[in-house]
């Protein structure tokens, strides 16, 4: 233990505690911009400087450990002056039109400028702009970049994609796509983790709220909205509500108030995905010699982009099942359109997703199987949905609860957990067990695949009577996925079924979710989803009555001719830019 004094408060803290952590324990937290614990501890912004008696220069608190007998001052006149100067220098190169910024009110730079009582900038303003492809789901705005390097670190250390790099030197240093590529030329997964770790709005999602508003205002258009499972446990954070069944009901009411004709649950598509993907797995497992192994889930478009660009030899291992989003869109523009007697060309399917990659997935040319139009027309992130609710001045806390519309709004507990890491695997195994044995397992039989992993990936083996032992693995984040794929390449591990989610913790921690600066929310949100599963009356996808009716009245059977046409895809039908060679 180390003894020190911070602002007159005597402390005793473990060795290797940073001055930043010590100051927080003393009750006087030190502001920081670039810092993210365990990810970015480089002291680049110089906002966290403190004064240590006996040391001439101010030191950065984020990456300097405590030492015995230190006397630290976090708000001395010298510190205040330096911190204000550093903030003003950063602001002199920042586009400060906060009224037009999606991060206004949730911007660390804005917050610190207000806390420091900065009323003017005495330095010349030098705002740099750059060209960017505005059609991409990921938008970068050079004029808002503060060069904190968080985007580089999360992409390198967590996602292992190395999409971002530093260009230039000195005062002209900037951050841009690596290898002199455009974002469209890069092997970017569009996971959006760089967005959720950016302290300003230098990185954000493409805003698609205007075309949604246009569709809502068009009397000739029937608007159908679907909401992903992870959205229901995150959107409420922005309004101070606790995730639970009641917030889901308020979310449905809010969507009705916005003007959507039909409000459905992507969980219906998730249950449908389990029927297709589970049936596909059973077919592959019982005819092993005809397929590549292991079989990978295909629900996450960020993961699909990653494997196609970085490990194309595993593309055939992907399940051919579409994601729940795309299955829902295909059903909405075929079965549902017929059911309500509306021309599918007059239906707009809008998705609310926790992910930027879903925007790119919906735009893929091959995913037009229902009527020739895109199966999903527009994708909004959770953040865009929240902005729409706020722009209409909907008082969320006072909303009554409403149920999803029928018949595409019913779902099971198995579908709810799609938003958490391990959820797709758990749900698939519940139904695979039934499809093989003809009886349900205990709904919690496969809990070994649930929850956050231990730094690598989770693995388990389950005995299914009549089929034998099924070896499974669950992994989230592309960096850990790379390690798993390398182990498979070497022959170090062998699995039958693998779930992959691009974002740490799965969709709950998706790149389109609300941003809580410096805090990873995936575990908390994922836990809320597992609690919702526990509270569901029906916890098996194959027991969804409306899904059963869909097969009985329209699709006939899982993996049948019509369901294969509408609900499956060819992963070779579109191309990804290849990943650049990696240093060994």
N, C-alpha and C positions, 0 to 999 in steps of 0.2 A: 504494500500500500504506500501511496505517496501523499505527503502533507503539503498543502499550499494554501494561499489566501487569495480569494477573488473578490475584489471590491469590498474588502474588509471582512468577508465571510470566510471563516476557517473551514477547510474541507480536507477530507481524507478519501482518496479515490484510488482505484486499481492502477497499476502501471500500464502505460500505453494509452491511458485515457487522453483524449485530445483536449486542448484548451477550450475548444468549442463546447465539448460535452461537459467539461468542468464548470464553465460559465452558466450553462443551463441548470446544473445542479445547484449553483449558488443563487438562482432566482433571477439572473440577469442575462437572458439569452443574447448571443451575439448574432447580428444579421449576417446572412451569406447568400450569394447568388448562384455561384457555380457549383457549390458543394452538394453532393448526394452520397450519403454514407455507403461505403463499400464499392462505390462506382466511380465517383469523380471527387478526388480529394487533392486537387492540384493547386489550389490557391490562386487561380487565374484572375478572379475578379477583384481581389484585394479589398473587398468590402468587409471582410471578417477580421481586419487587423486589430490587434490589442497591444497595450503597452505592458512590458515586463520590466520591473525594476532591475537595474544592473545590465540591461541590454540596450544598446544605443538605438538600434533600429526597431521600428514596429514589426511585429511578427504576425503571420497569418494563423488564426486560431484553428482552422479546419484540419491542418496537417502538421501541427506541432504538438508533441506530447507534453504532458505535465512533467515537471522535475521537482525534486525535493526542495522545499523552502521557497518556491516561487511566490512572488507577490505580483498579482496581475490586476491591471486596471482596464476595464472594457469600455469605459465612457469618459476617459480623461479629456481635457481640452485638445490635446494633441491627437488623440484617437478620433474625436468628433470631427476635427478639421480634416484629417486624412480621409476619413470615411466619406465626408461630404464632397471632397475634391474628387475622389475616385468615382463616386456616383455621378457627379456632374460630367466627368470625362466620358463615362459610358453613355450618358444621356445625350451628349453632344454628337454621338454617332448613331443615335437611335431615332426612328420615326415615332415621334411622341403624339401622333394624332389618335389619342386614346378613345375618343368618341366613336371611331370607325374600326375599332379593334375587337376581335372575338374574345380576347383575354382580358378586356377591361373589367376590373373588379375581381379578377382572378389572375393577376400578373404580379410576380414577385418584384420586378423592377418598379412598377407603379407603386406597390405597397411600400417599398423601402424609400422611394423618393418622398412619399407623403410622410413617413415616419421621421425622416431626416429634415423635414420642413424645408425642402428645396423649392424656392419660389422663382428662381431664375437660373440660367446657365450662362456664365461669363465667357465661355469659350466659343470660337467659331463653330457653327453647325456644319457637319460634314456627313450627309446622308448618302450612302451608296445604294444603288439599285442594280439589279441584274435581271436578265431574261429568264423566264421559267415557263414551261409547258403547262398552261392552265387547264388542260384536259386531264392531267394526271390527278388521281385521287389525293395525292400528297402535294401540298403547296408549300414552297419555301419563299420567304420574303427577306431578302438580304438586308433591307433597311431596318429590320427589327432584330437582327442577330446581334447578340452581345458577346459572342465568341467565348462562351462559357465552356464549350467542348462537351457538354452533356450528351448531345446527339451522337457524337463520335464514339464516346465511351460506351453508351448503351448498345449501339449497333455493333461495336467491336467485341465488347466483353460479354454481353448477354446474348446477342443474336448472331454473332460471328459472321456478319455479312460485309462489314467494312465498306458500306455504301458512302459514308461521309469521310472527308479528309480536309486538312488544312492546306490552303494555298496562299502564296505571297509571304512577305516577311515584314517585320516591324509594325508600323502603324497601318500598313496596307494588308495585313493578314486577314484572311476570310475563310469561311467554311463553305464547301461546295461538294458536289458529287465527285467521288474519287475517280482516278484514271482518266480525267478529262472527258467524262461521259455526261450525257444528259440523263435525267431521271428515267426516261423511256428506254435508254440504251443500257441502263444498269439492271443488275439482277435483284433489284429491290423486291422484297416480299410484300411491301405496303402494309406491314404489320402495324405501323403507327406508334411503335414504342418511342421513337425519337420525338414524336409529338407530345406524348404524355410526360416526357422528361425535360422538355424545353420550358424554361421559366418565363418566356415571353411568347409572342405569337409569330416568332420567326418560322416556326413549323406549325402547320395546321392542316385540317382536312379541307378538300374542295367543298365549298358551300353549295348545296343542292336544294336549299329551301325554296328558292324562287320558282323553279319548275313545279314543285309540289303545290305551292300556293296558286299557280296558274291552273293546275289540274283541278284543285278544289273549287276554283271560281268558274270552271267551264261546265255548264249544265248538260252538255252532251257526254261528259265523261263520268263513268262510275269509278269512284276511288275506293280501292281496297288496300288497307294497311295491315301489315304483319309486324309483330313485335317479338324480337329474339328473347330467349330466356334470361340472358345476362343483363338485359336492359332493365328489367323489373326490379332488380336489387341495386341498381346504381342511380337511376334517374332521380329517385326520391332524395338522395343525398343532397342534391342541389336546392332542395326545399325544406331541409331540416326534418325529414320524415324517416322513420325507421323501416327498413325493408321488411315486408311481410305480405300476407294475402290482401290486406286492406289497401296497401299502396298499389298493388296490381289493379285492384278495382278502380281506384282513383285515376290511374294511368289510362284505363279504358275510357273513363268519363272525359278526361282531358282530350283524348283523341276525337271523341264524338263532338266535343265543343269546338274543336278546330275545324270540323266539317267533313270528316271522312264518312263515306257512306257505309262502309263495312269495316269493323275492327276485328281482326283475327289474331290468332296466336301462332307464331312460328313453331311452338311446341307441337302443334298438329303435324307440321312438316317433319319435326324431329321423330315423332312416333312413326310416321310413314318411312323415314329414313331407316329406322331400326328394322322395320319389316323387310325392307329391300336389302339393306346391308347385312342384317342378320341372316337372311335367307341366302345371300350370296356367300357369306362365310361358311355356312353349313354345307353348301354345294362344293365350295373349294376344299373344305376340310375332309369331306367324304370322298373326294376325287383328287387327292393331293398331287398325283402324278401329272395332272393337266395344268397346273398353275405354278406361278412363281411365289416364293415364300420369303418372309411373312406377308400376310395381307395387311395393308395399311388403311386406316380410316381416311376419308376424303372430305370431311365436313369443313375443314379449315382451308380457305383459299390461299392464305399466306403460306401455309405448309405446302400446298400443292405447287405454288410458284417456286418455292425453295427447292423442292426435290427435282422439279423439271430443269432448273437452271444449274443446280450444284451436284445432283446425283441422278442424272437422267436414266441411268441403268435400272433404277428402282421404280420408274414410272409405271411399268406393268404390274407392280405390286399394289398399286393403289386400287381401292374399291372403285368400281365403275359407278357407284351410286352418287347422285348429285348431293349437294349440301341441302340441309333443310330449307334454307332460303329459296333455292332454285326449284326444289320439289314443290314447295308451296306455290310458287309463281306459275309453274306448269299446270298444276291442278286448278288454280284459280282461273286460268285462261282456257280451260277445257271443261272439266267436270262442272265447276261452279258457274261458269258462263252459261252453259247449257241449262243448268238448274234454275237460274234466275231469268233466262231468256234474253240475255244481253250479248250483242256482238263482241267477241273478245278483243277486237281492235278498238273498241270503245271503253275498255277497262284499263285503268292504270294501277299497276301493282307497286306499292311503295313499301319498302322495308325500313325498319328501324333496327339498326345493328350496332354492336359494340366494336366495330371494326372498319378500317379504311379499305382493306382488301376486298370486302364485300362489294364496294362500289365498282372495283375493277372486274370482279367475277360477274356481276350482273351485265356488264358491257361486252362480255365475250361473245363473239359471233356464233359459236356452236350452240349456245344456250338459248335457242329460239324454237323449241320443239312443239309448243302448244298451238301456235297460230302463225308463226313466221315473224311476229314481233318479239322483242325481248321478253322472256318469261317474267323478269322483274325489271320494271322501268326505271325506278329511282331508288337509291339507297341513301338514307340519312344515318348519321351516327347518333349515339345517345345525346351527345352535346348539341347537335343541330336540333333534335327534338326538344330539348330543354329550352333552347333559344326561341323556338316557335311558341312554346307554351308561355314564356315570359313576354314575348312581343304581343300576344293577345291578352295580356293582363289577366290570365286565368289564375284565380286564387286556389291553388292546389289543396291547401290545408282545409278548405271548406267544401271540397267536392264530395258528392255522394259516390258510393261504389257502384260500378256497373259490371256486368258479365260480358265476356267476349261474345261476338255473334256466332251463330251456328250456320252450317255444320263444320266449318273449318276452324272453330275456336276451341274445341274440346281437346284435352290432352291428359297425360298421366304424369305421375311422379318421375318416371323414367325419362321423360322429355325435358322436364324442368332442369335436371342436372346436366344437360348438354352444355350449359354455360360454365361448368367447373371442370378443372382438369380431372380426368378419370371418369367423368360422367358418361361420355359416349361409350366407353368400354363397359362400364357397369350396366348401362341400359341394354347394350347389345348382348351381353352375356345372359342377362335375365331372360331375354326372348329366345336366344339361341338354345338355352337349356330347354325351354318349352318346346321349341320346334323339333328338337332331337328326341326328347323323352315323352312329350305329350302332357307334361305336368309342370306346374310352376315351382321354382325353387323358393326358398325364403328370400324376400326382396333385399335382404342385407347380406346375402351369401358372399357377395363379391366386394365387400368393403375394403379389401386389401389394396384395391386399385385407386381408392379415393384419396383426396387431399394433396397438398403440396408435396413435392418430392424432396429428397435429401441432398440435392446438388447434382445428381446424375439423372436417373430415371427409376421408376417403380417397375417391379416385375413380380409376377405371381404365376402359380400353376393351379388349375382347377380340374377336378375329375368330373366329367359329364357322362353319366351312365349311357352306354350304347355307342359312345364316341371315343372315350379315352381321356387322356390328360391334354388339356389345352393350355399352352404356354403363352402368356400375354405380357405386354409391356406398355407402360404409359409414360409419356414424356411431354413436357411443355417448355417452351423457349427454343429458338432455333440453334442456339449454341449447344445445348444439351442434346438436341436432335442430331446435330452433326457428330457428336461423340458416339451416339447410338448407331448411326449409319456406318461410321468408320469401324465400330466393333462388329457389325454385321458383315461388312466387307471383308474383314480379316478372318471371319469365322469364329470369333471369340464367343459369340452368343447366338442362340437360336430361338426364335419365337414363331408362333402361329398367327398371332393377331396383335397389332400395335396401334395404339391411339397416339396421334401427334397433334398438338396445338402449338401454333407459332408463338403465342404470347405467354409469358410466365404466369402460371396459374390458370391458363385457358382463357375463354372469352370474358370471364369476370374481370380479368386484368387487360382487356383488349385496348387497342390503340385509339378507339373511338369513345371510350368511357370518360366520365367526368374526371378532371385533373385535380388531384390533391397533392400540391407540390411537396416533394420530399418524402412522400409516404406511398408505399406499395399497398394497394387496396384489394388485390386479387384474393388473398386468403380469407379476409373478412366477407367479401361478397360471395365467394364460393361456399363458405360455411352457411350463409343465409339460404343458398339454393338447396343444399343438402337438407336443411331444416324444412324447406317447403316440400321437398320430396317426401319426407317423413309424414307430413300432415295430409298428403293426398289419399283419397279413398282408393283410387286405382293406381298401382305402381308398376304396371307392366304394359309396354307399348302394344302388345298383341291383344290387350283387353280394351283398347280404345274403341268404343262402339261405332263412332263415326268413321274411323279408319276401316273397320270391318265392313261398314255399309259402302264405303268407297270401293273396296275390292269387290263386294258382292254386286254392286250396281254398275260399276264402270271399268275398273282395272282388271277384274277377274281373279288374278292371283299375284303374289309377289314374284318378281323376276319373270313375269309372263310377257307376252308379246307387246301389249299396250303399255304396261308399266315400264318395260324396258325402254320403249320409245320415249316416254314422257319423263321418266325418273332416273335414267342412267345416261352416261355420257362417255365420249371417247377422249381421254386425256391427251392423246396425240393430235387432236384436231386443231390445236392452237400452239403457238410457239412462245418460248421464253428466251430472252437474251442469255447466252451462256455466262457463267461466272468466270471472272478472270482467274488465271493460275494463282494458287495460293503458295506462299512461301513455306518451305519445309524446314 
